[in-house]
């Protein structure tokens, strides 16, 4: 059980770092579903490092969710 909690802490720090590294597109309205101008958001084209950072963030968030459920039931 300790290892799951430790992994959650490490993954949460990585997720925050990856989110901060992502390009800022639009204003604060995008945080609440308003989206930015130009059709950016979840479905915008991503290339290179931006694509790697985006998919890494999604994967780590999924892993974090699985660990949270595992921590709940164990």
TAMOWO-V974869 format. One record per run of one state. SS is the DSSP state (helix for helix, strand for strand, loop for the rest). FROM is the first residue (numbers start at 1). TO is the last residue. Records with the same first field share a line. If there is no record, write none. Layout:
BEGIN
SS=FROM-TO  FROM-TO
END
This chain:
BEGIN
loop=1-1  22-27  33-36  40-48  74-74
helix=2-21  28-32  37-39  49-73
END
